[in-house]
Amino acid sequence: MKKPKPSFALLLFLICLSFIRCSSDKAGLISPTGQVLIRNVWTVDYYFNNQDMTGEFSSSRLLFSSTGALGYQKNGETTAGTWSTKIDSANNEVVILQFNTTDPDIGRLNESWKLTDRSANSLQFEGNGVADVLFRIKAQ
């Protein structure tokens, strides 16, 4: 007795199924730096803009979400913002922070920050196009 051969349509359907992911995981859409950001709670370890202004950010925390939401917490208050990453024309990774605030200290973080150094627990940036503005965050 001969076995029936699978139809071409069934074979094509099975091949297509093998290429479909059943997960809604968006981790592949987040840059490696983004993955580091969302895994930790961050503190401002250093901020320099014509002078050391790190003290302005003491006791503050930055919280990055995989959805692009960003929170700045200080003294029990949270200021909402957004973040994203991109690669600039010079092939540098850039992290863009944007807070909706009139607070001048938090407003200093509204910038396209060029990544200059990254480790598992520290990221260092310079103002995109402004090398004398430095910003470093450290995992808590």
Backbone as numpy.savetxt, mean C-alpha at the origin, in Angstrom:
# Nx Ny Nz CAx CAy CAz Cx Cy Cz
-16.56 -54.12 -26.37 -17.39 -52.96 -26.37 -16.51 -51.72 -26.37
-16.81 -50.77 -27.23 -16.05 -49.53 -27.35 -16.54 -48.51 -26.34
-15.58 -47.77 -25.77 -15.94 -46.66 -24.88 -16.31 -45.45 -25.72
-17.35 -44.71 -25.32 -17.69 -43.51 -26.09 -16.62 -42.44 -25.88
-16.30 -41.74 -26.95 -15.33 -40.65 -26.89 -16.03 -39.40 -26.38
-15.33 -38.63 -25.52 -15.95 -37.39 -25.05 -16.12 -36.42 -26.22
-17.18 -35.70 -26.16 -17.44 -34.75 -27.24 -16.43 -33.60 -27.17
-16.23 -32.96 -28.28 -15.30 -31.83 -28.36 -15.75 -30.71 -27.42
-17.03 -30.44 -27.32 -17.55 -29.37 -26.47 -17.26 -29.66 -25.00
-17.42 -30.92 -24.59 -17.15 -31.29 -23.21 -15.66 -31.14 -22.90
-14.82 -31.55 -23.81 -13.37 -31.43 -23.65 -12.97 -29.96 -23.55
-13.51 -29.12 -24.39 -13.22 -27.70 -24.36 -13.69 -27.07 -23.05
-14.86 -27.48 -22.57 -15.38 -26.99 -21.29 -14.45 -27.35 -20.14
-13.96 -28.58 -20.10 -13.05 -29.02 -19.04 -11.72 -28.26 -19.08
-11.23 -27.99 -20.25 -10.00 -27.21 -20.38 -10.21 -25.78 -19.86
-11.33 -25.18 -20.21 -11.63 -23.83 -19.73 -11.75 -23.78 -18.22
-12.35 -24.79 -17.63 -12.48 -24.84 -16.17 -11.12 -24.84 -15.47
-10.14 -25.46 -16.10 -8.83 -25.54 -15.46 -8.14 -24.17 -15.37
-8.58 -23.20 -16.16 -7.98 -21.87 -16.14 -8.73 -20.89 -15.24
-9.85 -21.28 -14.70 -10.66 -20.39 -13.87 -10.28 -20.54 -12.42
-10.02 -19.40 -11.76 -9.77 -19.41 -10.31 -11.10 -19.17 -9.62
-11.33 -19.92 -8.60 -12.57 -19.80 -7.85 -12.44 -18.87 -6.66
-11.33 -18.22 -6.52 -11.08 -17.35 -5.37 -11.23 -15.90 -5.79
-11.74 -15.09 -4.87 -11.84 -13.65 -5.13 -10.65 -12.93 -4.49
-9.56 -13.65 -4.28 -8.37 -13.10 -3.65 -7.78 -12.00 -4.53
-7.61 -10.80 -3.95 -7.06 -9.68 -4.69 -5.60 -9.44 -4.37
-4.96 -10.37 -3.68 -3.57 -10.18 -3.27 -2.66 -10.01 -4.48
-2.99 -10.63 -5.60 -2.18 -10.50 -6.80 -2.22 -9.09 -7.37
-3.22 -8.28 -6.97 -3.34 -6.93 -7.48 -2.60 -5.91 -6.62
-2.12 -6.34 -5.47 -1.44 -5.43 -4.56 0.06 -5.63 -4.73
0.79 -4.52 -4.87 2.23 -4.59 -5.05 2.89 -5.23 -3.84
4.14 -5.69 -3.97 4.85 -6.23 -2.80 4.92 -5.22 -1.65
5.13 -3.96 -1.95 5.14 -2.94 -0.90 3.76 -2.83 -0.28
2.74 -2.87 -1.09 1.37 -2.83 -0.57 1.09 -3.99 0.36
1.60 -5.16 0.01 1.41 -6.32 0.87 2.08 -6.12 2.22
3.26 -5.52 2.23 3.95 -5.22 3.49 3.13 -4.20 4.29
2.60 -3.19 3.62 1.84 -2.14 4.31 0.60 -2.70 5.01
-0.14 -3.57 4.35 -1.40 -4.04 4.94 -1.19 -5.09 6.04
-0.01 -5.64 6.14 0.26 -6.67 7.16 0.60 -6.08 8.52
0.85 -4.80 8.61 1.35 -4.20 9.84 0.59 -2.94 10.22
0.74 -2.57 11.47 0.36 -1.24 11.95 1.67 -0.46 11.99
1.65 0.79 11.50 2.88 1.55 11.31 2.92 2.79 12.20
4.11 3.15 12.61 4.35 4.42 13.29 5.31 5.24 12.45
5.23 6.56 12.59 6.16 7.42 11.87 7.46 7.42 12.66
8.48 6.85 12.07 9.78 6.72 12.71 10.65 7.96 12.47
10.40 8.64 11.33 11.19 9.82 10.99 10.44 10.63 9.95
10.42 11.94 10.13 9.84 12.85 9.13 10.70 14.11 9.09
11.22 14.43 7.91 12.08 15.60 7.75 11.59 16.43 6.58
11.35 17.72 6.83 10.99 18.67 5.79 11.62 19.99 6.19
12.84 20.22 5.73 13.66 21.37 6.09 14.10 21.35 7.55
13.50 20.50 8.35 13.89 20.27 9.74 13.26 18.96 10.20
13.79 18.40 11.28 13.24 17.17 11.82 11.89 17.48 12.46
10.84 16.88 11.92 9.48 17.10 12.41 8.87 15.80 12.94
9.70 14.84 13.29 9.22 13.54 13.75 8.30 13.67 14.96
8.62 14.61 15.85 7.82 14.80 17.06 6.36 15.12 16.79
6.06 15.72 15.66 4.68 16.05 15.29 3.83 14.79 15.13
4.49 13.66 14.91 3.78 12.41 14.64 3.90 11.41 15.79
4.41 11.86 16.94 4.56 10.93 18.07 3.19 10.40 18.48
3.17 9.17 18.89 1.94 8.47 19.33 0.92 8.29 18.22
1.31 8.44 16.98 0.36 8.23 15.88 0.60 6.85 15.26
-0.44 6.36 14.60 -0.37 5.08 13.91 -1.01 5.20 12.54
-0.46 4.49 11.58 -1.02 4.41 10.23 -1.50 2.99 10.00
-2.74 2.87 9.51 -3.34 1.56 9.24 -3.76 1.50 7.78
-3.17 0.58 7.04 -3.43 0.41 5.61 -4.34 -0.80 5.40
-5.37 -0.63 4.59 -6.31 -1.71 4.27 -6.09 -2.17 2.84
-6.37 -3.43 2.59 -6.24 -3.97 1.23 -7.24 -3.34 0.27
-8.24 -2.65 0.78 -9.24 -1.99 -0.07 -8.79 -0.61 -0.55
-7.64 -0.13 -0.05 -7.17 1.21 -0.41 -7.54 2.25 0.63
-8.23 1.83 1.69 -8.55 2.75 2.78 -7.32 2.90 3.67
-7.21 4.06 4.30 -6.07 4.38 5.16 -6.59 5.11 6.38
-6.05 4.77 7.53 -6.42 5.45 8.76 -5.20 6.02 9.46
-5.33 7.23 9.98 -4.29 7.87 10.79 -4.89 8.02 12.18
-4.31 7.36 13.16 -4.83 7.40 14.53 -3.86 8.16 15.43
-4.43 9.07 16.22 -3.64 9.79 17.22 -4.59 10.33 18.27
-4.21 10.17 19.53 -5.02 10.66 20.66 -6.47 10.19 20.60
-6.67 8.93 20.20 -8.01 8.36 20.19 -8.87 8.77 19.00
-8.35 9.58 18.11 -9.11 10.01 16.93 -8.51 9.38 15.67
-9.39 9.06 14.74 -8.95 8.48 13.48 -9.34 9.40 12.33
-8.40 9.68 11.47 -8.64 10.46 10.26 -8.57 9.50 9.08
-9.61 9.51 8.26 -9.70 8.60 7.12 -8.96 9.16 5.92
-8.44 8.24 5.13 -7.77 8.62 3.89 -7.74 7.44 2.95
-6.97 7.58 1.89 -6.80 6.52 0.91 -5.31 6.37 0.59
-4.97 5.22 0.05 -3.61 4.98 -0.39 -3.63 4.12 -1.65
-2.57 4.24 -2.43 -2.40 3.41 -3.62 -0.91 3.38 -3.96
-0.55 2.51 -4.86 0.83 2.44 -5.34 0.84 2.53 -6.85
1.97 2.97 -7.37 2.17 2.99 -8.82 3.67 2.94 -9.09
4.01 2.74 -10.34 5.40 2.80 -10.79 5.52 4.06 -11.65
6.48 4.93 -11.31 6.63 6.18 -12.07 7.45 5.95 -13.34
7.66 7.00 -14.11 8.34 6.89 -15.40 9.81 6.47 -15.25
10.41 6.67 -14.07 11.80 6.26 -13.83 11.86 4.86 -13.20
10.72 4.16 -13.20 10.60 2.80 -12.67 10.77 2.73 -11.15
10.43 3.82 -10.45 10.43 3.85 -8.99 9.03 3.50 -8.49
8.97 2.77 -7.39 7.67 2.51 -6.78 7.27 3.73 -5.97
6.02 4.14 -6.12 5.49 5.33 -5.46 4.24 4.93 -4.67
4.18 5.40 -3.43 3.01 5.19 -2.59 2.32 6.54 -2.43
1.06 6.59 -2.80 0.29 7.84 -2.77 -0.62 7.83 -1.55
-0.45 8.81 -0.67 -1.29 8.94 0.53 -2.15 10.18 0.37
-3.42 10.08 0.72 -4.33 11.22 0.63 -5.32 11.16 1.79
-5.23 12.17 2.67 -6.14 12.29 3.80 -7.08 13.47 3.58
-8.32 13.32 4.00 -9.30 14.40 3.94 -9.26 15.12 5.28
-8.40 16.12 5.39 -8.23 16.80 6.67 -7.72 18.21 6.47
-7.97 19.03 7.46 -7.39 20.37 7.49 -6.25 20.44 8.50
-6.00 19.32 9.20 -4.90 19.25 10.15 -3.58 19.35 9.39
-2.76 20.38 9.68 -1.53 20.56 8.90 -0.52 19.42 9.08
-0.47 18.80 10.25 0.48 17.70 10.45 0.10 16.50 9.59
-1.16 16.11 9.65 -1.61 14.98 8.84 -1.52 15.34 7.35
-1.82 16.59 7.03 -1.75 17.05 5.65 -0.36 16.93 5.05
0.68 16.95 5.88 2.05 16.79 5.38 2.26 15.41 4.76
1.43 14.47 5.12 1.55 13.11 4.57 0.89 12.98 3.21
0.06 13.96 2.81 -0.59 13.94 1.50 0.47 14.17 0.44
0.90 13.09 -0.16 2.04 13.19 -1.07 2.11 11.91 -1.90
2.80 12.00 -3.02 3.22 10.82 -3.78 4.63 10.52 -3.31
4.79 9.52 -2.46 6.06 9.21 -1.81 6.83 8.17 -2.62
8.04 8.53 -3.03 8.90 7.59 -3.77 9.59 6.67 -2.76
9.42 5.38 -2.93 10.04 4.39 -2.05 11.54 4.37 -2.30
12.33 4.55 -1.22 13.79 4.52 -1.35 14.40 3.32 -0.63
13.68 2.73 0.32 14.19 1.56 1.03 13.01 0.80 1.63
13.08 -0.53 1.57 12.00 -1.35 2.11 12.58 -2.59 2.77
12.09 -2.88 3.96 12.37 -4.15 4.63 11.04 -4.65 5.17
11.05 -5.77 5.86 9.81 -6.34 6.38 9.18 -5.45 7.45
9.98 -4.62 8.13 9.41 -3.81 9.22 9.71 -2.32 9.11
10.20 -1.87 7.97 10.48 -0.44 7.80 10.41 -0.07 6.32
9.83 1.10 6.05 9.78 1.64 4.70 10.23 3.08 4.75
11.07 3.46 3.81 11.56 4.83 3.76 11.20 5.44 2.40
10.76 6.70 2.46 10.32 7.40 1.27 10.96 8.78 1.19
10.96 9.32 0.00 11.25 10.75 -0.16 10.12 11.34 -0.97
9.89 12.63 -0.73 8.84 13.30 -1.48 9.11 13.15 -2.96
8.13 12.75 -3.72 8.33 12.53 -5.15 8.70 13.84 -5.82
9.93 13.94 -6.24 10.43 15.16 -6.86 11.02 16.14 -5.87
10.95 15.83 -4.58 11.48 16.71 -3.54 12.37 15.86 -2.63
13.66 15.80 -2.94 14.56 14.89 -2.23 14.83 15.31 -0.79
14.54 16.56 -0.42 14.84 16.97 0.95 13.68 16.72 1.91
12.60 16.09 1.44 11.50 15.68 2.31 11.59 14.17 2.46
11.89 13.72 3.69 12.07 12.30 3.95 11.02 11.82 4.94
10.59 10.59 4.77 9.52 10.01 5.58 9.83 8.54 5.76
9.87 8.07 7.01 10.13 6.66 7.28 9.09 6.16 8.27
8.53 4.99 7.97 7.59 4.35 8.89 8.16 3.02 9.34
7.75 2.63 10.53 8.26 1.41 11.14 7.07 0.60 11.66
7.14 -0.73 11.49 6.08 -1.59 11.99 6.09 -1.60 13.50
4.89 -1.59 14.08 4.77 -1.63 15.55 5.02 -3.01 16.06
